[in-house]
Amino acid sequence: MYQAMPASPMYSAEHKAFRATVRRYVDNELLPHVDAWDEAETFPRSVYRSAGELGLLGLGYPEQYGGTDGDLFHEMVMIEELSRTACGGLLASLFSHSIGAAPILVGGSEALKARVLPQILSGEKISALAITEPSGGSDVASLTTRAVRDGDAYIVNGSKTFITSGMRADYLTVAVRTGGPGAGGVSALLIDGDSPGLTRTPLKKMGWWCSDTAQLHFDNVRVPAAHLLGQENRGFDIFMRNFNHERLALAMQAYALARVCLDEASDWAQQRTTFGKQLVQHQVVRHKLVVMATQIEATRAMLEELAQRLERGESPVAQICMLKNFAAQTMQLCADSAVQILGGMGFMRGTKSERIYRDVKVYMIGGGAEEILNDLAARQLGWV
Ligand SMILES: Cc1cc2nc3c(=O)[nH]c(=O)nc-3n(C[C@H](O)[C@H](O)[C@H](O)COP(=O)(O)OP(=O)(O)OC[C@H]3O[C@@H](n4cnc5c(N)ncnc54)[C@H](O)[C@@H]3O)c2cc1C
């Protein structure tokens, strides 16, 4: 694999041992099956349990809820290794709890956390986050799914769309309107997947095939008031904080998938012969590889710098937005160049770059579209 990662002091012996563990898991449990799973547009539920047993789902969560100790560099290592599957759809669904369960940890009552989090982190239950609605996802403060208090419960009505793990999630962390218009009327509710009145419809997609994506409809769904996460009408802050980590994780994936494209393209460029010489002997081809590597190195540097700042307790929101956009652009450039270098083979199913090329757009849209993140960065930098 292209060695973008230097022998950096940020990676300890413990990180290296963790890498070896995840690598074995990917080689033995994922790589032999991942192409078939993507074609089948699903993967077995048992993958959650095997990832849970290895501590991958609980990484960074407190031990008391079944979590395992780890920092953002462990996460980077884990995502790099899992991305060798070239299957963003697997990562999206397998880790949907990284957006769904974090609000439970931040805002759930002790009893709720003690019951729900160990089930999710062990892979026994699946968690999803539902914010986006058919009327729009970028303007989160305008969401319309309504929750009205009725005794010791909320009654929820409305729809959500494009929800990752939406079909099979056991726990849905849902953004609802409990108050007036705008961000100040939004709350976070944990809704059981088997609640009467909840219906789910699967959605077909351009990429991320094996990821489960669904539209949800809530028709007078009764939710215990004890499932409120944080305070009523204060959910917007919980979701905004959640976005920081989601964007960082998407940037890590985009970076790691870009490396997979470079690896496949550079291998191909050395094996393939045209006009009597290896592809890589044609200047235009090797320059493409160097441009890919340059973009990857720049992304890695941004990622590691930001991870260090976050580990120090800083919250560089503008830089996270810029990083997520930059990493997605790196992935797009690398997927495009790799498919070009592979020629017709790059258009064929079975090459990693073909799948990554199909998947790249969601990295530019999900977790905050490029335009929205540029705008947020501009506001954070005080320009508007
Ligand atoms: C595969 C997939 C999985 C997803 N998983 C989840 C999930 O698990 N949970 C969840 O809640 N959501 C999920 N989403 C939804 C995702 O977060 C939204 O698609 C995204 O936030 C954009 O919202 P939208 O699609 O409604 O686009 P819109 O908000 O309608 O925007 C459409 C386009 O207009 C641009 N735009 C909008 N407003 C402006 C503006 N003011 N200035 C300039 N440009 C603007 C946007 O950038 C975008 O390009 C997923 C989406 C996909 C595709």
The ligand as an SDF file (V2000), in Angstrom:
LIG
                    3D

 53 58  0  0  0  0  0  0  0  0999 V2000
  -26.3800    7.6770    1.1440 C   0  0  0  0  0  0  0  0  0  0  0  0
  -26.8320    8.7380    2.0920 C   0  0  0  0  0  0  0  0  0  0  0  0
  -26.8810    8.4520    3.4480 C   0  0  0  0  0  0  0  0  0  0  0  0
  -27.3650    9.4090    4.3510 C   0  0  0  0  0  0  0  0  0  0  0  0
  -27.4790    9.0860    5.6800 N   0  0  0  0  0  0  0  0  0  0  0  0
  -28.1190    9.9440    6.5200 C   0  0  0  0  0  0  0  0  0  0  0  0
  -28.3960    9.5850    7.8730 C   0  0  0  0  0  0  0  0  0  0  0  0
  -28.0150    8.5110    8.3440 O   0  0  0  0  0  0  0  0  0  0  0  0
  -29.1070   10.4400    8.6370 N   0  0  0  0  0  0  0  0  0  0  0  0
  -29.5260   11.6510    8.1800 C   0  0  0  0  0  0  0  0  0  0  0  0
  -30.1710   12.3800    8.9180 O   0  0  0  0  0  0  0  0  0  0  0  0
  -29.2640   12.0350    6.8950 N   0  0  0  0  0  0  0  0  0  0  0  0
  -28.5790   11.2170    6.0760 C   0  0  0  0  0  0  0  0  0  0  0  0
  -28.3080   11.5850    4.7820 N   0  0  0  0  0  0  0  0  0  0  0  0
  -28.7810   12.8760    4.3210 C   0  0  0  0  0  0  0  0  0  0  0  0
  -27.6870   13.9060    4.0640 C   0  0  0  0  0  0  0  0  0  0  0  0
  -27.1670   14.3760    5.2680 O   0  0  0  0  0  0  0  0  0  0  0  0
  -28.3510   15.0070    3.2160 C   0  0  0  0  0  0  0  0  0  0  0  0
  -28.5630   14.4500    1.9200 O   0  0  0  0  0  0  0  0  0  0  0  0
  -27.5200   16.2630    3.1330 C   0  0  0  0  0  0  0  0  0  0  0  0
  -27.4470   16.9020    4.3780 O   0  0  0  0  0  0  0  0  0  0  0  0
  -28.1120   17.2480    2.1090 C   0  0  0  0  0  0  0  0  0  0  0  0
  -29.4620   17.4050    2.3090 O   0  0  0  0  0  0  0  0  0  0  0  0
  -30.4780   17.2340    1.0650 P   0  0  0  0  0  0  0  0  0  0  0  0
  -30.1410   15.9790    0.3860 O   0  0  0  0  0  0  0  0  0  0  0  0
  -31.8650   17.3720    1.5750 O   0  0  0  0  0  0  0  0  0  0  0  0
  -30.1410   18.4200    0.0930 O   0  0  0  0  0  0  0  0  0  0  0  0
  -30.7200   19.9070    0.1350 P   0  0  0  0  0  0  0  0  0  0  0  0
  -30.6330   20.4430    1.5040 O   0  0  0  0  0  0  0  0  0  0  0  0
  -32.0390   19.9250   -0.5280 O   0  0  0  0  0  0  0  0  0  0  0  0
  -29.6630   20.6460   -0.7840 O   0  0  0  0  0  0  0  0  0  0  0  0
  -29.5610   20.3220   -2.1770 C   0  0  0  0  0  0  0  0  0  0  0  0
  -28.3160   20.9840   -2.7540 C   0  0  0  0  0  0  0  0  0  0  0  0
  -28.4230   22.3890   -2.6190 O   0  0  0  0  0  0  0  0  0  0  0  0
  -27.3060   22.9010   -1.9330 C   0  0  0  0  0  0  0  0  0  0  0  0
  -27.7330   23.9830   -1.0580 N   0  0  0  0  0  0  0  0  0  0  0  0
  -28.7340   23.9530   -0.1420 C   0  0  0  0  0  0  0  0  0  0  0  0
  -28.8210   25.1290    0.4790 N   0  0  0  0  0  0  0  0  0  0  0  0
  -27.8610   25.9180   -0.0410 C   0  0  0  0  0  0  0  0  0  0  0  0
  -27.4270   27.2480    0.1920 C   0  0  0  0  0  0  0  0  0  0  0  0
  -27.9810   28.0010    1.1480 N   0  0  0  0  0  0  0  0  0  0  0  0
  -26.4090   27.7410   -0.5300 N   0  0  0  0  0  0  0  0  0  0  0  0
  -25.8060   26.9790   -1.4840 C   0  0  0  0  0  0  0  0  0  0  0  0
  -26.1650   25.7070   -1.7600 N   0  0  0  0  0  0  0  0  0  0  0  0
  -27.1720   25.1830   -1.0380 C   0  0  0  0  0  0  0  0  0  0  0  0
  -26.7780   21.7420   -1.0990 C   0  0  0  0  0  0  0  0  0  0  0  0
  -25.4180   21.9270   -0.7790 O   0  0  0  0  0  0  0  0  0  0  0  0
  -27.0140   20.5820   -2.0170 C   0  0  0  0  0  0  0  0  0  0  0  0
  -25.9620   20.5080   -2.9260 O   0  0  0  0  0  0  0  0  0  0  0  0
  -27.7600   10.6830    3.8820 C   0  0  0  0  0  0  0  0  0  0  0  0
  -27.6530   10.9820    2.5140 C   0  0  0  0  0  0  0  0  0  0  0  0
  -27.1970   10.0280    1.6360 C   0  0  0  0  0  0  0  0  0  0  0  0
  -27.1300   10.3720    0.1750 C   0  0  0  0  0  0  0  0  0  0  0  0
  1  2  1  0
  2  3  1  0
  2 52  2  0
  3  4  2  0
  4  5  1  0
  4 50  1  0
  5  6  2  0
  6  7  1  0
  6 13  1  0
  7  8  2  0
  7  9  1  0
  9 10  1  0
 10 11  2  0
 10 12  1  0
 12 13  2  0
 13 14  1  0
 14 15  1  0
 14 50  1  0
 15 16  1  0
 16 17  1  0
 16 18  1  0
 18 19  1  0
 18 20  1  0
 20 21  1  0
 20 22  1  0
 22 23  1  0
 23 24  1  0
 24 25  2  0
 24 26  1  0
 24 27  1  0
 27 28  1  0
 28 29  2  0
 28 30  1  0
 28 31  1  0
 31 32  1  0
 32 33  1  0
 33 34  1  0
 33 48  1  0
 34 35  1  0
 35 36  1  0
 35 46  1  0
 36 37  1  0
 36 45  1  0
 37 38  2  0
 38 39  1  0
 39 40  1  0
 39 45  2  0
 40 41  1  0
 40 42  2  0
 42 43  1  0
 43 44  2  0
 44 45  1  0
 46 47  1  0
 46 48  1  0
 48 49  1  0
 50 51  2  0
 51 52  1  0
 52 53  1  0
M  END
$$$$
